[in-house]
Amino acid sequence: MKHFLSINDIDSLPNWVDEAINLKKDPYQFQHLGKQKTVCLLFFNNSLRTRLSTQKAALNLGMEVMIMNFGNEGWALEYGDGTVMDQGTSEHIKEAAQVVSQYCDIVAIRAFAGLVDKAKDEAEEVIHGFAKYASIPVVNMESSVGHPLQALADAITLAENKVKTKPKVVLSWAPHPKALPHAVANSFVQMMKLQDADFVITHPEGYELNPEIIKGCQVEHNQQKALEHADFVYVKNWSSYTDYGKVMNKDLGWTMTQEKLGNAKFMHCLPVRRNVVVEDAVLDGNQSLVAEQAKNRIFSAQLVLKKLLEQ
């Protein structure tokens, strides 16, 4: 594994989950791997869990950590080849990636979708630019179209909490006042395709995800029907993919309630808008797994860093 850019970089999800659970039992057992090694975390967008969990993961492995909020501290980057840089960009990705490669052993990057130009977002200029020009491993801490560290943490959480060999897992859209990217939902779907589970996606019509990503998945537009007999319900908002980046529906009828949830476990990547995406009773109840998911972000990141250090 040269880089960790998507869920598809995982060669065996069950083995990775087992290994992550083993890491949780003794988080400091591989500190020798990170001795005199440095990871650089570059944030083009805001973060709480991703920043702190990845930093904690690196420290557990004995690594030094450098952090830069690139969006407001770094030079504006140019990504195109042959570009005449006489406009707003000050530095090309070629130089930036080469320089960062000399300062650290692994670079991890967080850069969201702009939700304006679908082709540009799907080209993943930032994460792919660093992967192309850096001479060190690159880790995706959420990009325009994927959040594989979150999906791996979700897989760990599912494994630790399931009581059935083949649970029913529902990914449900929820209302939100802002247009949100598809990254978390995309990676969750890709991860669930690697699971032995009864998996259903539910959302209002017009909120279909990328057809290539959801190919082969069951989609149900009736939320109540989709939630029947669910063991886990993962709630997440995303904007329109067809009418790219648009919010076409703020129907609070899709808000997750205790009544809808039934006996299922509740999952969400956080941050979450209370009483819009999900009601207080669910978040504060004993069926909520959101804190466990957040904790497992440490061990998904730690496992990825460990595997890259072992190369």
FENFENRA-V900061 format. One record per residue. RES is the residue in one small letter. SS is DSSP state (2 for helix, 1 for strand, 0 for the rest). PSI is psi in degrees with one decimal (none if undefined). D_LAST is the distance of its C-alpha to the last C-alpha in Angstrom with 1 decimal. Layout:
RES|SS|PSI|D_LAST  RES|SS|PSI|D_LAST
This chain:
m|0|105.9|7.9  k|0|-43.1|8.3  h|0|166.9|10.7  f|1|95.6|12.6  l|0|-24.5|16.1  s|0|170.2|18.0  i|2|-28.5|18.5  n|2|-7.8|18.0  d|2|-3.9|14.2  i|0|121.8|14.5  d|0|-30.3|14.6  s|0|102.1|16.8  l|2|-44.2|18.6  p|2|-40.2|20.4  n|2|-40.0|17.3  w|2|-41.8|15.7  v|2|-44.8|19.2  d|2|-40.9|19.6  e|2|-38.1|16.4  a|2|-40.8|17.5  i|2|-35.9|20.9  n|2|-37.9|19.7  l|2|-36.3|18.0  k|2|-30.5|21.5  k|2|-30.7|23.1  d|0|84.0|21.4  p|0|-17.5|19.6  y|0|11.9|19.0  q|0|-14.5|17.5  f|0|30.9|14.0  q|2|-24.5|15.4  h|2|-26.1|14.0  l|2|-33.6|10.5  g|0|0.3|12.3  k|0|127.6|14.8  q|0|27.3|15.7  k|0|150.1|13.3  t|1|136.7|15.1  v|1|138.0|15.0  c|1|125.4|17.9  l|1|116.8|19.8  l|1|120.1|22.1  f|1|112.9|25.0  f|0|-9.9|27.3  n|0|166.4|29.1  n|0|160.4|30.2  s|0|152.7|28.2  l|0|-70.4|28.8  r|2|-44.7|26.5  t|2|-45.2|23.5  r|2|-51.7|23.8  l|2|-39.0|24.6  s|2|-38.3|22.2  t|2|-37.2|19.1  q|2|-43.8|20.3  k|2|-40.3|21.0  a|2|-44.1|17.6  a|2|-41.9|16.1  l|2|-38.3|18.8  n|2|-29.4|18.2  l|0|5.1|14.7  g|0|14.6|16.5  m|0|154.8|15.6  e|1|152.0|18.3  v|1|129.6|19.4  m|1|137.9|21.3  i|1|135.5|23.3  m|1|127.8|25.4  n|0|85.9|27.9  f|2|-31.8|27.7  g|2|-34.1|30.5  n|2|2.4|33.1  e|2|-25.1|31.6  g|0|169.8|29.9  w|0|147.6|31.5  a|0|127.3|32.2  l|1|147.2|29.7  e|1|139.5|30.6  y|0|-18.7|28.4  g|0|147.7|30.7  d|0|139.0|30.6  g|0|13.0|33.8  t|0|137.3|35.2  v|0|108.8|38.0  m|0|68.4|37.0  d|0|18.3|40.6  q|0|-129.2|40.3  g|0|-16.9|38.5  t|0|145.4|34.9  s|0|-21.9|34.1  e|1|142.1|30.6  h|1|148.3|28.6  i|2|-30.2|25.1  k|2|-49.7|24.1  e|2|-42.5|24.9  a|2|-47.2|23.8  a|2|-39.1|20.2  q|2|-39.4|20.1  v|2|-47.7|21.6  v|2|-36.0|19.5  s|2|-25.2|16.3  q|2|-14.1|18.0  y|2|-16.1|18.7  c|0|176.0|15.5  d|0|-25.0|11.7  i|1|141.2|11.7  v|1|133.3|15.0  a|1|138.4|16.6  i|1|139.0|19.8  r|1|117.6|22.9  a|0|110.3|25.5  f|0|167.4|28.2  a|0|147.1|30.4  g|0|-21.0|33.6  l|0|28.7|35.5  v|0|-48.8|37.8  d|0|104.5|36.3  k|2|-44.4|34.5  a|2|-41.1|33.3  k|2|-43.3|31.9  d|2|-44.4|30.2  e|2|-16.9|28.6  a|2|-17.2|27.4  e|0|55.9|25.1  e|2|-41.3|25.7  v|2|-58.0|23.9  i|2|-40.0|20.5  h|2|-30.7|20.5  g|2|-43.7|21.8  f|2|-40.8|18.9  a|2|-33.5|16.4  k|2|-41.5|18.4  y|2|-14.4|19.0  a|0|150.9|16.2  s|0|13.1|13.7  i|0|165.0|11.2  p|1|145.1|9.9  v|1|133.8|13.2  v|1|134.7|14.2  n|1|111.7|17.6  m|0|18.9|19.9  e|0|121.3|22.7  s|0|-168.7|23.7  s|0|-37.8|26.9  v|0|1.4|26.4  g|0|153.0|23.7  h|0|71.4|22.7  p|2|-29.3|19.8  l|2|-37.9|19.1  q|2|-44.4|22.7  a|2|-36.6|22.8  l|2|-41.1|20.0  a|2|-37.5|22.1  d|2|-38.2|25.1  a|2|-40.0|23.7  i|2|-45.2|23.1  t|2|-42.9|26.7  l|2|-44.8|28.2  a|2|-38.0|26.7  e|2|-18.9|28.1  n|2|-7.8|31.5  k|0|145.0|32.4  v|0|-9.1|35.2  k|0|150.0|35.5  t|0|-38.9|33.3  k|0|84.6|33.8  p|0|160.9|34.7  k|1|123.9|36.3  v|1|128.3|34.3  v|1|128.8|36.1  l|1|113.2|34.7  s|1|128.1|37.8  w|1|151.7|38.6  a|0|156.2|40.5  p|0|155.9|42.7  h|0|142.5|41.7  p|0|-18.2|43.7  k|0|158.0|41.0  a|0|121.2|39.0  l|0|151.8|35.5  p|0|175.6|32.4  h|0|0.3|31.1  a|2|-51.1|27.4  v|2|-47.0|27.6  a|2|-43.1|29.8  n|2|-49.8|27.8  s|2|-33.7|24.5  f|2|-43.2|26.6  v|2|-45.3|28.2  q|2|-38.2|25.0  m|2|-42.0|23.7  m|2|-26.8|27.1  k|0|-18.7|27.0  l|0|1.9|24.2  q|0|154.3|26.5  d|0|90.8|29.4  a|0|158.6|32.0  d|1|103.0|35.2  f|1|131.0|34.1  v|1|137.3|36.7  i|1|132.4|36.6  t|1|135.4|39.8  h|0|160.9|41.1  p|0|155.7|44.3  e|0|138.8|45.0  g|0|-8.5|43.6  y|0|29.2|40.3  e|0|140.8|38.4  l|0|177.8|34.7  n|0|120.1|33.1  p|2|-27.9|34.5  e|2|-34.2|31.3  i|2|-39.4|29.4  i|2|4.0|32.1  k|0|127.5|33.0  g|0|-6.6|34.0  c|0|150.9|34.3  q|1|127.2|37.7  v|1|129.7|39.3  e|1|121.5|42.4  h|0|-12.4|44.5  n|0|104.0|46.6  q|2|-42.5|44.6  q|2|-43.4|46.9  k|2|-41.9|46.5  a|2|-34.6|42.7  l|2|-8.8|42.6  e|0|127.4|44.7  h|0|23.6|43.2  a|0|143.1|39.9  d|0|-33.1|37.6  f|1|137.9|35.4  v|1|116.1|36.4  y|1|118.8|33.9  v|1|133.4|35.9  k|1|140.2|34.8  n|0|149.7|36.7  w|0|151.9|35.9  s|0|177.5|38.1  s|0|141.0|39.4  y|0|-40.4|37.2  t|0|-52.3|40.2  d|0|76.7|42.2  y|0|126.1|39.0  g|0|4.8|38.5  k|0|148.4|42.0  v|0|110.9|43.3  m|0|-9.6|46.0  n|0|123.6|46.5  k|0|30.6|46.7  d|0|109.6|48.3  l|2|-5.8|48.2  g|2|-14.6|49.0  w|2|-2.1|45.3  t|0|137.8|44.6  m|1|125.9|43.1  t|0|165.4|45.7  q|2|-37.2|46.0  e|2|-44.2|48.5  k|2|-39.5|46.1  l|2|-35.1|43.2  g|0|-126.4|45.2  n|0|5.7|43.2  a|0|157.7|39.8  k|1|142.2|37.0  f|1|134.2|36.5  m|1|144.2|33.2  h|0|145.2|32.6  c|0|-20.1|29.7  l|0|149.5|32.0  p|0|158.5|33.7  v|0|141.9|36.7  r|0|111.1|40.4  r|1|140.3|42.6  n|0|17.3|45.5  v|0|-59.8|44.4  v|0|-42.4|41.2  v|1|144.0|41.9  e|0|157.0|44.8  d|2|-42.4|44.7  a|2|-33.1|45.7  v|2|-50.2|42.4  l|2|-36.7|40.1  d|0|-2.0|42.0  g|0|170.6|42.4  n|0|1.4|40.6  q|0|-4.2|39.2  s|1|131.9|37.0  l|0|10.5|33.2  v|2|-36.7|32.4  a|2|-38.7|31.7  e|2|-42.4|29.4  q|2|-44.4|27.5  a|2|-41.0|27.2  k|2|-39.5|25.9  n|2|-13.5|23.3  r|2|-32.2|21.9  i|2|-46.9|20.5  f|2|-23.1|18.5  s|2|-44.2|17.4  a|2|-40.9|16.0  q|2|-38.3|14.6  l|2|-43.4|12.8  v|2|-48.0|11.3  l|2|-41.1|10.3  k|2|-46.7|8.9  k|2|-36.6|6.7  l|2|-36.4|5.5  l|2|-29.6|5.5  e|0|-9.7|3.8  q|0|none|0.0
